[in-house]
Amino acid sequence: MFRITNRMMYNNSLSNMFLHTQGMMKASEQLSSGKRVNRPSDDPTGIGDILMYKTRLARNERYVDMSQKAENYLIVSEGKVATATDLANRAKELAMSQLGAATNADTGRITALEIAQLAETALGLGNSKVGGDYIFGGRRTNFPPIDANGEYAGDSKNLVAEVNEDYRIDMSILASEFLTTDMNPKLDVATPLSILRGGMGISTGNFTITDRSGVSGNVQINPGMNISNLIAAINSSGANVTASLAPDGMSLRIMDNTPTASVSGPMTISDNAGGASARELGLAGSRNLQYVFSTDLNPTITAATRLSDLFGGKGMILADIELHNGSASATVSFASAVTIGDVLNTINTAPINATASINASGTSLSLVSATSATVAFAKDIGGNTAELLGIGGGRNLISTLKNLEQAMLANDKAGIMNLIDNLSSAVLNTSMVRGVVGARTNRLQHNADTLQSNDADTKTMLSYSQDADMAAAATEFALMQTAYQATIKSSASIIQPTLLDFIR
């Protein structure tokens, strides 16, 4: 016969009370937190979905923040470009006013003062900032993109914002698109290191490359080296790496050849003895990557620069242009031109008493009259060759304004009249750039709507997976409380010890 002892009844009562208490605590936690799943053990299967939805929301929040930053950049940029359009229109008005019969050298000098102010304003537009960053210099945000001469000194690539999964958008424009030209040649193996970084060059010295297996090699930078010499020095350094031109033609690529099984750390590149060559190349640092890329090395143009290498390798097709210097003019053709030197020779043989050369920044050409009585410049004939060379209108608003100022001071009526066409092309160009910026802003706003919809959908799915049914939780709590109280009462009735229980 099986005997049920008081100990068994006591343990059973405690077990029931514990279960009911645990049920009350779980229901109470759901009621207080509003969540059905408060820890992985609450739903081991559903916790994966919950974590996925939370990760998606966090990523969406980052996209929203980046979208807002990009939109802020573009809104400011559009305003600045609109101001540039206003400057060009005002300059046209002043130019036309100086062509009247009542104008003379004195009125020209007075008008030139306002033109000079317009040129200074245009330069200031190019060096505009948002939150301490220069917005028209591409990725080079910590230096003014327009130098004191009104020439471009920025990067050749726009800032890019990742505003959604696999969706990136240019969040900036370059000053070289609407204020001054940057012909931006791509690298060649014969490119001298001395013309990199906008002509600042690469310092002599040496740096160490340590591959991902820990093997180190030394690279020496000497005067007179070119890209080919640099690549050879890296490849013969002793580290297990291979250097080459990057696919975009604007930077250097170093590939770590360490087998996967032998990888023990990052690839590290560091300057030695206080040098700066690795830093100037944009290679210094440690990276857990097989491929390391330098920054955009931004070479200047030279007479040997091929036309096919300009504008990041896109090249340019040269059309005929008109050269003007006072009353003298000439139409030139570049049918056989292959290099910048060919273009300069063609212009300099034209009978207009002016000289073309590479500008001080090495970003485009300049055209200077041999006499201070007239102003030399070029006009396009059905194309944009003069604009892209930096000696015409269109994107060269700053230089056009400076030419107009000089024409006003010299009372060069022919120059003033011909510059009106260049100002008109500047108005057209800035309007087109403004349209590009506006289109990007519209895309960002459409993307913001998509992000908002995605956010709402994800929150709904997260709620389905995680949130508690408050009515069910309240009912469960009441049931557990009733069961707990019933267990206490029944246990008190069943377990009633007597004196005999103690003397057995």
C-alpha positions as CSV (number, residue, x, y, z in Angstrom):
1,M,0.0,0.0,0.0
2,F,1.4,3.4,-1.0
3,R,1.5,5.9,1.8
4,I,1.3,9.6,1.1
5,T,3.3,11.4,3.8
6,N,3.0,15.0,5.0
7,R,6.4,15.7,3.4
8,M,5.0,14.7,0.0
9,M,1.9,16.9,0.4
10,Y,4.1,19.7,1.6
11,N,6.4,19.5,-1.4
12,N,3.5,19.2,-3.8
13,S,1.9,22.3,-2.3
14,L,5.2,24.3,-2.6
15,S,5.6,23.2,-6.2
16,N,2.1,24.4,-7.1
17,M,2.6,27.7,-5.3
18,F,5.9,28.2,-7.1
19,L,4.4,27.5,-10.5
20,H,1.5,29.9,-9.9
21,T,3.9,32.5,-8.5
22,Q,6.1,32.2,-11.6
23,G,3.0,32.5,-13.8
24,M,2.0,35.7,-12.0
25,M,5.5,37.1,-12.3
26,K,5.6,36.4,-16.0
27,A,2.2,38.0,-16.6
28,S,3.1,40.9,-14.4
29,E,6.4,41.5,-16.4
30,Q,4.4,41.5,-19.6
31,L,2.0,44.0,-18.2
32,S,4.7,46.3,-16.9
33,S,7.0,46.2,-20.0
34,G,4.3,45.8,-22.6
35,K,6.5,43.1,-24.2
36,R,5.7,39.4,-24.7
37,V,9.4,38.6,-25.1
38,N,11.7,40.1,-22.5
39,R,14.5,37.6,-22.8
40,P,15.6,34.9,-25.3
41,S,14.2,32.1,-23.2
42,D,10.7,33.6,-23.5
43,D,10.6,32.7,-27.2
44,P,13.8,31.1,-28.5
45,T,12.4,30.8,-32.0
46,G,11.0,34.4,-32.3
47,I,14.0,36.1,-30.8
48,G,15.8,35.8,-34.1
49,D,13.0,37.8,-35.9
50,I,13.0,40.4,-33.1
51,L,16.8,41.0,-33.4
52,M,16.5,41.2,-37.1
53,Y,13.8,43.8,-36.9
54,K,15.7,45.8,-34.3
55,T,18.8,45.7,-36.5
56,R,16.8,46.9,-39.5
57,L,15.4,49.8,-37.5
58,A,18.9,50.9,-36.3
59,R,20.2,50.8,-39.9
60,N,17.1,52.7,-41.1
61,E,17.8,55.4,-38.5
62,R,21.4,55.8,-39.8
63,Y,20.0,56.1,-43.3
64,V,17.6,58.8,-42.1
65,D,20.4,60.7,-40.4
66,M,22.6,60.5,-43.5
67,S,19.7,61.5,-45.8
68,Q,19.1,64.6,-43.6
69,K,22.8,65.6,-43.8
70,A,22.9,65.1,-47.6
71,E,19.7,67.1,-48.0
72,N,21.1,69.9,-45.9
73,Y,24.3,70.0,-48.1
74,L,22.2,70.0,-51.3
75,I,19.8,72.7,-50.1
76,V,22.7,75.0,-49.2
77,S,24.5,74.1,-52.5
78,E,21.4,75.0,-54.5
79,G,21.1,78.3,-52.8
80,K,24.8,79.1,-53.6
81,V,24.5,78.1,-57.2
82,A,21.3,80.2,-57.5
83,T,23.4,83.2,-56.2
84,A,26.0,82.4,-58.8
85,T,23.3,82.7,-61.5
86,D,22.3,86.1,-60.1
87,L,25.9,87.2,-60.2
88,A,26.2,86.3,-63.8
89,N,23.0,88.0,-64.7
90,R,24.0,91.2,-62.8
91,A,27.4,91.2,-64.6
92,K,25.5,91.0,-68.0
93,E,23.4,94.0,-67.0
94,L,26.5,96.0,-66.1
95,A,28.3,94.9,-69.3
96,M,25.4,96.0,-71.5
97,S,25.1,99.3,-69.6
98,Q,28.8,100.1,-70.5
99,L,28.1,99.7,-74.2
100,G,25.9,102.8,-74.4
101,A,26.9,106.0,-76.1
102,A,27.1,107.9,-72.9
103,T,29.7,105.6,-71.3
104,N,33.4,106.3,-71.2
105,A,36.6,105.3,-69.4
106,D,35.4,106.9,-66.2
107,T,32.0,105.1,-66.1
108,G,34.0,101.9,-67.0
109,R,36.2,102.3,-63.9
110,I,33.2,102.8,-61.7
111,T,31.4,99.8,-63.1
112,A,34.6,97.7,-62.7
113,L,34.4,98.2,-59.0
114,E,31.1,96.4,-58.8
115,I,32.3,93.7,-61.2
116,A,35.3,93.2,-58.8
117,Q,32.9,92.7,-55.9
118,L,30.9,90.2,-57.9
119,A,34.1,88.2,-58.6
120,E,35.0,88.3,-54.9
121,T,31.5,87.1,-54.0
122,A,31.8,84.3,-56.5
123,L,35.1,83.2,-55.0
124,G,33.4,83.2,-51.5
125,L,30.6,81.1,-52.9
126,G,33.1,78.4,-53.9
127,N,34.5,78.4,-50.4
128,S,31.1,78.0,-48.6
129,K,30.9,75.7,-45.6
130,V,28.3,73.6,-43.9
131,G,29.1,72.7,-40.3
132,G,32.8,73.5,-40.7
133,D,33.2,71.5,-43.9
134,Y,33.8,73.1,-47.3
135,I,31.0,71.8,-49.5
136,F,32.3,72.5,-53.0
137,G,35.7,70.8,-52.8
138,G,34.6,67.2,-53.1
139,R,36.1,64.9,-50.5
140,R,38.7,67.4,-49.6
141,T,36.5,69.2,-47.1
142,N,39.1,70.7,-44.8
143,F,40.7,73.1,-47.4
144,P,39.2,75.9,-49.4
145,P,38.4,74.6,-52.9
146,I,39.0,77.9,-54.6
147,D,42.5,79.5,-54.1
148,A,43.2,83.2,-54.0
149,N,43.7,83.3,-57.8
150,G,40.2,81.9,-58.3
151,E,41.5,78.5,-59.4
152,Y,40.3,75.1,-58.3
153,A,42.2,73.4,-55.5
154,G,39.7,70.7,-54.4
155,D,39.2,67.0,-55.0
156,S,37.8,65.5,-58.2
157,K,35.2,63.3,-56.6
158,N,31.9,64.3,-54.9
159,L,30.9,63.4,-51.4
160,V,28.7,60.3,-51.5
161,A,25.9,59.4,-49.0
162,E,24.5,55.9,-48.5
163,V,20.9,56.8,-47.9
164,N,19.3,53.3,-48.3
165,E,20.4,49.7,-48.8
166,D,22.5,49.6,-51.9
167,Y,21.5,53.2,-52.8
168,R,24.0,56.0,-52.8
169,I,23.7,59.6,-54.0
170,D,26.1,62.4,-54.6
171,M,25.5,64.9,-51.8
172,S,27.8,67.6,-53.1
173,I,28.8,69.3,-56.3
174,L,32.2,70.6,-57.2
175,A,33.1,74.3,-57.6
176,S,34.8,73.2,-60.8
177,E,31.4,72.6,-62.3
178,F,30.1,76.2,-62.1
179,L,32.9,78.6,-61.0
180,T,36.2,77.4,-62.5
181,T,37.6,74.5,-64.5
182,D,39.5,71.5,-63.3
183,M,40.8,69.4,-66.2
184,N,41.6,66.6,-63.7
185,P,43.9,64.3,-65.6
186,K,44.1,60.7,-64.6
187,L,47.4,59.1,-63.6
188,D,49.9,57.6,-66.1
189,V,52.9,55.4,-65.3
190,A,55.0,58.3,-66.5
191,T,53.3,60.8,-64.2
192,P,56.1,62.5,-62.0
193,L,55.5,62.4,-58.3
194,S,56.3,66.1,-58.2
195,I,53.0,67.1,-59.9
196,L,50.8,65.0,-57.6
197,R,48.5,66.6,-55.0
198,G,47.7,69.6,-57.1
199,G,51.4,70.3,-57.7
200,M,52.5,70.0,-54.1
201,G,54.2,66.7,-54.9
202,I,55.3,63.8,-52.7
203,S,58.1,64.3,-50.2
204,T,61.3,62.3,-50.4
205,G,61.8,59.8,-47.6
206,N,60.9,56.2,-46.9
207,F,58.1,54.2,-45.5
208,T,57.5,50.6,-44.3
209,I,54.9,48.2,-45.6
210,T,54.0,45.2,-43.4
211,D,51.9,42.6,-45.1
212,R,49.2,40.6,-43.3
213,S,51.6,37.8,-42.5
214,G,53.9,40.2,-40.7
215,V,56.6,40.4,-43.4
216,S,57.9,44.0,-43.7
217,G,59.6,45.9,-46.6
218,N,61.0,49.4,-47.1
219,V,60.0,51.8,-49.9
220,Q,62.4,54.7,-50.7
221,I,61.0,57.9,-52.4
222,N,63.8,59.7,-54.3
223,P,63.7,63.0,-56.3
224,G,62.7,62.6,-59.9
225,M,60.6,59.5,-59.4
226,N,57.4,58.8,-61.4
227,I,54.5,56.5,-60.8
228,S,56.2,53.6,-62.5
229,N,59.3,54.0,-60.2
230,L,57.0,54.1,-57.2
231,I,55.2,50.9,-58.2
232,A,58.5,49.2,-58.8
233,A,59.8,50.3,-55.4
234,I,56.8,48.9,-53.6
235,N,56.8,45.6,-55.5
236,S,60.5,45.1,-54.7
237,S,60.3,46.2,-51.1
238,G,60.3,42.6,-49.7
239,A,56.7,42.6,-48.4
240,N,54.4,40.2,-50.1
241,V,52.4,42.9,-51.9
242,T,51.7,44.1,-55.5
243,A,51.2,47.7,-56.4
244,S,49.5,49.0,-59.5
245,L,47.3,51.8,-60.8
246,A,43.8,51.6,-59.5
247,P,41.0,50.8,-62.0
248,D,39.7,54.4,-61.8
249,G,43.1,55.7,-62.9
250,M,43.1,58.3,-60.2
251,S,44.8,56.5,-57.3
252,L,47.3,53.7,-56.5
253,R,46.2,50.2,-55.4
254,I,48.3,47.8,-53.2
255,M,47.2,44.2,-53.1
256,D,48.3,42.0,-50.2
257,N,49.2,38.5,-51.6
258,T,49.2,36.8,-48.2
259,P,47.4,33.4,-48.4
260,T,44.2,33.3,-46.2
261,A,45.7,30.7,-43.9
262,S,48.8,32.8,-43.2
263,V,47.0,36.1,-42.3
264,S,47.9,37.1,-38.8
265,G,47.1,40.8,-38.7
266,P,46.3,43.9,-40.8
267,M,48.4,45.4,-43.6
268,T,50.3,48.3,-42.1
269,I,51.9,51.2,-43.9
270,S,53.9,53.8,-41.9
271,D,56.4,56.6,-42.5
272,N,59.9,56.2,-41.1
273,A,62.0,58.8,-39.3
274,G,59.4,61.6,-39.3
275,G,58.8,61.3,-43.0
276,A,55.5,62.1,-44.7
277,S,55.5,60.3,-48.1
278,A,53.1,57.5,-47.1
279,R,50.7,60.0,-45.5
280,E,50.9,62.3,-48.5
281,L,50.0,59.3,-50.8
282,G,47.1,58.5,-48.5
283,L,48.5,55.1,-47.8
284,A,49.5,55.4,-44.1
285,G,47.5,53.3,-41.6
286,S,46.5,49.7,-40.7
287,R,43.7,48.0,-42.6
288,N,42.3,44.4,-42.3
289,L,41.9,44.4,-46.1
290,Q,43.5,42.6,-49.0
291,Y,43.4,45.8,-51.1
292,V,44.5,49.2,-50.0
293,F,43.9,52.3,-52.1
294,S,45.6,55.7,-52.0
295,T,43.7,58.9,-52.0
296,D,43.0,60.6,-55.3
297,L,46.5,61.7,-56.2
298,N,45.2,64.7,-58.2
299,P,48.1,65.4,-60.7
300,T,48.3,68.8,-62.4
301,I,48.3,69.0,-66.2
302,T,51.5,69.4,-68.2
303,A,52.3,70.0,-71.8
304,A,52.7,66.2,-72.1
305,T,49.3,65.4,-70.7
306,R,47.1,63.6,-73.3
307,L,43.7,65.0,-74.0
308,S,42.3,61.5,-73.7
309,D,43.4,61.4,-70.0
310,L,41.6,64.6,-69.0
311,F,38.5,64.7,-66.8
312,G,39.3,61.5,-65.0
313,G,40.0,59.6,-68.2
314,K,36.8,60.6,-70.0
315,G,38.8,62.8,-72.3
316,M,37.5,65.6,-74.4
317,I,36.8,66.1,-78.1
318,L,38.0,69.5,-79.2
319,A,35.8,71.7,-81.4
320,D,36.7,75.0,-83.1
321,I,36.8,78.1,-80.8
322,E,37.0,81.8,-81.4
323,L,39.9,83.7,-79.8
324,H,39.3,87.4,-79.0
325,N,41.7,90.2,-77.9
326,G,40.2,93.6,-78.3
327,S,39.3,94.0,-82.0
328,A,41.4,91.1,-83.0
329,S,39.8,87.7,-83.4
330,A,40.7,84.3,-84.9
331,T,39.0,80.9,-85.3
332,V,41.3,78.0,-84.4
333,S,40.9,74.3,-85.0
334,F,42.4,71.5,-83.0
335,A,42.0,68.7,-85.5
336,S,45.4,67.1,-84.9
337,A,45.9,68.0,-81.2
338,V,46.8,65.0,-79.0
339,T,48.3,66.7,-75.9
340,I,47.9,69.9,-73.9
341,G,51.1,71.1,-75.6
342,D,49.5,70.7,-79.0
343,V,46.5,72.8,-77.8
344,L,48.9,75.5,-76.5
345,N,50.9,75.6,-79.7
346,T,47.7,75.9,-81.8
347,I,46.4,78.8,-79.7
348,N,49.7,80.6,-79.6
349,T,50.1,80.6,-83.3
350,A,46.8,82.5,-83.8
351,P,47.3,86.2,-84.7
352,I,45.6,87.8,-81.7
353,N,48.7,89.0,-79.7
354,A,48.0,86.8,-76.7
355,T,49.6,83.9,-75.0
356,A,48.0,80.7,-73.7
357,S,49.7,78.7,-70.9
358,I,48.9,76.3,-68.1
359,N,47.5,78.3,-65.1
360,A,49.4,78.5,-61.8
361,S,47.4,75.7,-60.2
362,G,47.9,73.3,-63.1
363,T,44.1,72.8,-63.4
364,S,43.4,74.4,-66.7
365,L,44.7,76.9,-69.3
366,S,44.9,80.7,-69.1
367,L,44.9,83.2,-72.0
368,V,46.7,86.6,-71.4
369,S,46.9,89.6,-73.7
370,A,50.3,91.0,-74.6
371,T,49.0,94.5,-73.8
372,S,47.0,95.8,-70.8
373,A,44.8,97.8,-73.2
374,T,42.8,94.7,-74.1
375,V,41.6,91.5,-72.6
376,A,42.1,88.0,-74.2
377,F,39.6,85.2,-73.9
378,A,37.9,82.5,-76.0
379,K,34.3,81.8,-77.1
380,D,32.8,78.5,-78.0
381,I,31.4,77.8,-81.5
382,G,28.6,75.2,-81.0
383,G,30.5,73.2,-78.4
384,N,32.1,73.7,-75.0
385,T,35.8,73.4,-75.8
386,A,36.8,76.9,-74.6
387,E,34.8,76.3,-71.4
388,L,36.6,72.9,-70.7
389,L,40.0,74.4,-71.5
390,G,39.3,77.1,-68.9
391,I,39.6,80.1,-71.3
392,G,35.9,80.5,-72.2
393,G,32.6,81.0,-70.4
394,G,30.2,78.4,-69.0
395,R,31.7,77.0,-65.8
396,N,34.4,79.7,-65.7
397,L,32.4,82.3,-64.0
398,I,35.2,83.7,-61.8
399,S,37.7,84.2,-64.7
400,T,34.9,85.6,-66.9
401,L,34.1,88.2,-64.2
402,K,37.8,89.0,-63.8
403,N,38.1,89.5,-67.6
404,L,35.1,91.7,-67.6
405,E,36.6,93.8,-64.8
406,Q,39.8,94.2,-66.8
407,A,37.9,95.1,-69.9
408,M,36.0,97.7,-68.0
409,L,39.2,99.3,-66.6
410,A,40.7,99.3,-70.1
411,N,37.5,100.6,-71.7
412,D,37.8,97.6,-74.1
413,K,34.4,97.9,-75.8
414,A,35.0,94.9,-78.1
415,G,36.0,92.8,-75.1
416,I,33.0,93.8,-73.1
417,M,30.6,93.1,-75.9
418,N,32.1,89.6,-76.6
419,L,32.2,88.7,-72.9
420,I,28.4,89.1,-72.8
421,D,28.1,85.8,-74.6
422,N,30.4,84.1,-72.1
423,L,28.3,85.5,-69.3
424,S,25.2,84.1,-71.0
425,S,26.8,80.7,-71.1
426,A,27.6,81.0,-67.4
427,V,24.0,81.8,-66.6
428,L,22.9,78.7,-68.6
429,N,25.5,76.5,-66.9
430,T,24.7,77.5,-63.4
431,S,21.0,77.0,-64.2
432,M,21.8,73.5,-65.4
433,V,23.9,72.7,-62.3
434,R,21.1,74.0,-60.1
435,G,18.7,71.7,-61.9
436,V,21.0,68.7,-61.1
437,V,21.1,69.7,-57.5
438,G,17.4,70.0,-57.4
439,A,16.9,66.6,-58.9
440,R,19.2,65.1,-56.3
441,T,17.2,66.8,-53.6
442,N,14.0,65.4,-55.0
443,R,15.4,61.9,-55.0
444,L,16.4,62.3,-51.4
445,Q,13.0,63.4,-50.5
446,H,11.4,60.5,-52.3
447,N,13.9,58.2,-50.5
448,A,12.9,59.8,-47.2
449,D,9.3,58.7,-47.9
450,T,10.5,55.2,-48.6
451,L,12.5,55.1,-45.3
452,Q,9.5,56.4,-43.4
453,S,7.3,53.6,-44.9
454,N,10.0,51.0,-44.2
455,D,10.3,52.2,-40.7
456,A,6.6,51.9,-40.0
457,D,6.4,48.4,-41.6
458,T,9.3,47.2,-39.6
459,K,7.9,48.6,-36.3
460,T,4.6,46.8,-37.1
461,M,6.4,43.5,-37.6
462,L,8.4,44.0,-34.5
463,S,5.3,44.7,-32.5
464,Y,3.7,41.5,-33.8
465,S,6.8,39.5,-32.8
466,Q,7.5,41.2,-29.4
467,D,4.6,43.1,-27.9
468,A,2.3,41.5,-25.4
469,D,-1.4,41.0,-25.7
470,M,-2.3,43.2,-22.7
471,A,-5.8,41.8,-22.3
472,A,-4.5,38.2,-22.4
473,A,-1.7,39.1,-20.0
474,A,-4.1,40.7,-17.5
475,T,-6.4,37.7,-17.7
476,E,-3.5,35.3,-17.2
477,F,-2.4,37.3,-14.2
478,A,-5.8,37.1,-12.6
479,L,-6.1,33.3,-13.3
480,M,-2.6,32.7,-11.8
481,Q,-3.5,34.8,-8.8
482,T,-6.8,32.9,-8.2
483,A,-5.0,29.6,-8.6
484,Y,-2.3,30.7,-6.2
485,Q,-4.9,31.6,-3.5
486,A,-6.7,28.4,-4.1
487,T,-3.5,26.4,-3.7
488,I,-2.8,28.2,-0.4
489,K,-6.3,27.5,1.0
490,S,-6.4,23.8,-0.1
491,S,-2.9,23.2,1.2
492,A,-3.9,24.7,4.6
493,S,-6.9,22.4,4.7
494,I,-5.0,19.3,3.7
495,I,-1.9,19.8,5.8
496,Q,-3.1,20.0,9.4
497,P,-0.5,18.4,11.7
498,T,-1.5,16.9,15.1
499,L,0.4,15.8,18.1
500,L,0.5,12.3,16.8
501,D,2.4,13.5,13.7
502,F,5.2,14.5,15.9
503,I,5.4,11.4,18.2
504,R,5.3,8.7,15.4
